[in-house]
Amino acid sequence: MTIRKNNRRLRRGARTAKSKRTFSLSAASLTYLEALAKNYRSTSEALDILIRERQEAAQRERISASIRNYYDSINEEERDENRAWGAFVHSHLSSE
């Protein structure tokens, strides 16, 4: 099914309108992108997914760093309490 948005036909479920850009890439980058594109409908889609995956990886790293910072900042008493809660939850989940 298609829908109209700003006089453009978009497939149902399409995420966003695309903007056309021109880039200059090294030969090695272009070779990699073209090889990657064989697994997708187009080079543009391959690049879009590559960027999205990098954004998601960066987001996961930010979250991981935030968690590490939290645990690095708590004192031993808070660590002991967290361990006790972890053991409590684990014992209840294990018995189910």
TAJOKA-V46995 format. One record per residue. OMEGA is omega in degrees with one decimal (* if undefined). NEAR is the number of other ideal C-beta (glycine too) atoms within 8 Angstrom. D_FIRST is the distance of its C-alpha to the first C-alpha in Angstrom with 1 decimal. Layout:
omega->[OMEGA:OMEGA]
near->[NEAR:NEAR]
d_first->[D_FIRST:D_FIRST]
This chain:
omega->[178.0:176.1:179.0:176.0:-178.3:-179.9:174.3:175.7:178.0:173.9:176.6:-178.7:177.9:-173.6:-176.7:174.2:-178.7:174.2:-178.8:179.3:175.1:-179.2:171.4:-178.2:175.1:179.4:-179.6:179.3:179.9:177.5:179.1:-177.9:179.0:176.6:178.5:-176.2:179.5:179.2:-176.2:-179.3:-177.6:175.4:178.8:178.2:178.7:179.3:178.0:-179.2:177.1:178.8:-179.9:179.0:178.4:177.3:179.5:178.2:178.4:178.0:177.6:179.5:177.1:179.0:179.6:178.7:178.6:178.6:177.5:179.4:178.6:-176.8:175.5:-174.7:-176.2:-179.5:-175.6:179.0:178.8:176.7:179.0:179.2:177.6:178.1:180.0:177.8:178.3:179.2:178.9:-178.9:-179.4:-178.8:179.2:177.5:-179.2:-176.2:-178.9:*]
near->[4:7:7:8:7:5:4:7:6:10:7:7:4:6:3:4:7:5:4:4:4:4:4:3:7:5:6:6:8:9:8:8:13:9:7:10:12:6:5:10:3:7:9:7:10:13:10:8:9:10:8:8:8:8:8:8:8:8:8:8:8:8:8:8:8:8:8:8:8:8:8:6:5:8:5:5:6:8:10:8:8:9:8:8:8:8:8:8:8:8:8:8:7:6:5:4]
d_first->[0.0:3.8:6.9:10.4:13.3:16.7:15.5:13.4:9.9:8.8:6.3:5.7:9.2:10.8:14.4:16.0:16.6:19.0:22.5:24.4:27.8:30.6:32.8:35.9:36.2:39.1:39.1:39.0:36.0:34.1:35.2:33.9:30.5:30.1:31.1:28.7:25.8:26.3:24.6:21.4:19.0:21.2:24.4:22.6:20.5:23.8:25.7:23.1:23.4:27.1:27.5:25.5:27.6:30.7:29.8:29.3:32.6:34.4:33.1:34.4:37.7:38.0:37.6:40.0:42.5:42.3:43.1:45.9:47.3:47.3:49.2:51.5:52.4:53.4:56.9:58.3:58.4:54.7:54.0:56.1:54.3:50.9:52.3:53.6:50.2:48.6:51.2:50.8:47.0:47.4:50.0:47.8:44.8:46.9:48.4:45.1]
